[in-house]
Amino acid sequence: MAATAADAFDPLLRLAVGERSPVRFEFWDGSVWRGGISGGGISGGGISGGGISGGGISGGGISGDGSGPDDGPGTVRVRSPDAARRIMWSPDEVGLGRAYVAGDLDVTGDLPGVLRALQQAPRSDGRLGWAGAWSALRAARQLGVLGRPPAPPPEEARPRGWRHSRRRDAQAISHHYDVGNEFYRLLLGPSLTYSCARFTRASTTLEDAQTAKYELICRKLGLHQHPGSRLLDVGCGWGGMALHAAATHGASVVGVTLSEAQAALARKRVAEAGLAASVEIRRQDYRDLAGETFDAISSIGMFEHVGAENAARYFETLHGLLRPRGRLLNHAISSPGGSRLGSRTFIYRYVFPDGELLDVADTVRAEERAGFEVRDVESLREHYERTVRAWLSNLEDGWRRAVALVGEARARVWRLYLAGSALGFADGGISVHQILSVVPAPGGEAGMPATRRDFS
């Protein structure tokens, strides 16, 4: 009997996801695998079509073929032998990511749910065995799976130069942020805010939650008590924080970003809001701000791009820009124990080249060593899960337009990235913290409120 793709993958899948798979696997030849049960076909004749119909992730798998009840979170569709080649040559998340981005592998149903189910699946003892390896190799040869790997999708980043050099940092920022402002508008909503929102109640909309986040930061920085304060927003994005601080609290704001696309749209938004006299947007590296002074600094979603080796310099630079009693609000994703995004991770290759997450304790120590006095630390982890899920919902609802704007492969990058991030924030693998610090005056006076009630 000729081998099916399900037969070929059976020993490997048993090793990867256990004897009873929480999700269903369908292959390009019509065969099905679900935890030790492999079948000869999908009713209606195999897997065909150009991906997930309509572009969204919706519905469940396909049932009625003898592979067990379709009660899992979704179905993994291995649509081409190229998927197997990619994974065989890169048996890690890079290989899986390449297969998904290229469209050789699809997921129907609840993508975050599928990722969670596979993550939590009970593993085998971790040994394939000679018999299993020989069986898989023989079946793979019959199916034509063996051979050279396909070229990686062009969406994969190829950073050059010294890590965190100015040139390479600019390349990394451009790779992620210069994909088109209209795509980000679709994804993020009208606020164009690419950072964790703050939901004050179950019914709070994403737009209102982003406004609440900006207001919380303004109050932590004391802008509501000192109209006309000079604020620096490092990594200002499309100008959301600058616009809110100037319009709501009369702040005089300088926003800096390395992204040309962000700077251009931020300037346009400032002009449309009639705030050109209060807000200046620059395409500038934060390391080139020496000699200027500010009353407050906000760093929202910027620190992830700095890296552990540059953390000391980052905070020393910001410390030198603040007047006595000046405050810094650092809002950044964190990871327990710290996590440098290695070159064998999907996020490094496709989303944040050179990105790095620090343990919040290490960030606090770096700020203190730079001369800051840390006054408040707040986690918004659950808020970020909800934020990411809202972005994913926006992407699914606008899938056809997203594909038209950036292409299907890049849209797939974002779909997988957001689904994985939602899972990470949900289970605590990653978090996000706001750290409020101050530069005490020479006599120790900090000018801080007596309690958190003033900005909560």
HELIX and SHEET records of a PDB file:
HELIX    1   1 ALA A    5  VAL A   17  1                                  13    
HELIX    2   2 SER A   53  GLY A   55  5                                   3    
HELIX    3   3 PRO A   81  TRP A   89  1                                   9    
HELIX    4   4 GLU A   93  ALA A  102  1                                  10    
HELIX    5   5 LEU A  111  GLN A  120  1                                  10    
HELIX    6   6 TRP A  130  LEU A  143  1                                  14    
HELIX    7   7 ARG A  166  TYR A  177  1                                  12    
HELIX    8   8 ASN A  181  LEU A  188  1                                   8    
HELIX    9   9 LEU A  206  LYS A  220  1                                  15    
HELIX   10  10 GLY A  240  HIS A  249  1                                  10    
HELIX   11  11 GLU A  260  GLU A  272  1                                  13    
HELIX   12  12 TYR A  286  ASP A  288  5                                   3    
HELIX   13  13 PHE A  303  HIS A  305  5                                   3    
HELIX   14  14 ALA A  308  LEU A  321  1                                  14    
HELIX   15  15 PHE A  346  TYR A  350  1                                   5    
HELIX   16  16 VAL A  360  ARG A  369  1                                  10    
HELIX   17  17 ARG A  381  ASP A  397  1                                  17    
HELIX   18  18 TRP A  399  VAL A  406  1                                   8    
HELIX   19  19 GLU A  408  ASP A  427  1                                  20    
HELIX   20  20 ARG A  452  ASP A  454  5                                   3    
SHEET    1   A 5 SER A  38  GLY A  39  0                                        
SHEET    2   A 5 VAL A  32  TRP A  33 -1                                        
SHEET    3   A 5 ARG A  24  PHE A  27 -1                                        
SHEET    4   A 5 GLY A  74  VAL A  78  1                                        
SHEET    5   A 5 LEU A 105  GLY A 109 -1                                        
SHEET    1   B 7 VAL A 279  ARG A 283  0                                        
SHEET    2   B 7 SER A 252  THR A 257  1                                        
SHEET    3   B 7 ARG A 230  VAL A 234  1                                        
SHEET    4   B 7 PHE A 294  ILE A 300  1                                        
SHEET    5   B 7 LEU A 322  SER A 334  1                                        
SHEET    6   B 7 SER A 431  VAL A 438 -1                                        
SHEET    7   B 7 GLU A 373  SER A 379 -1                                        
SHEET    1   C 2 SER A 339  ARG A 340  0                                        
SHEET    2   C 2 GLU A 356  LEU A 357 -1                                        
END                                                                             
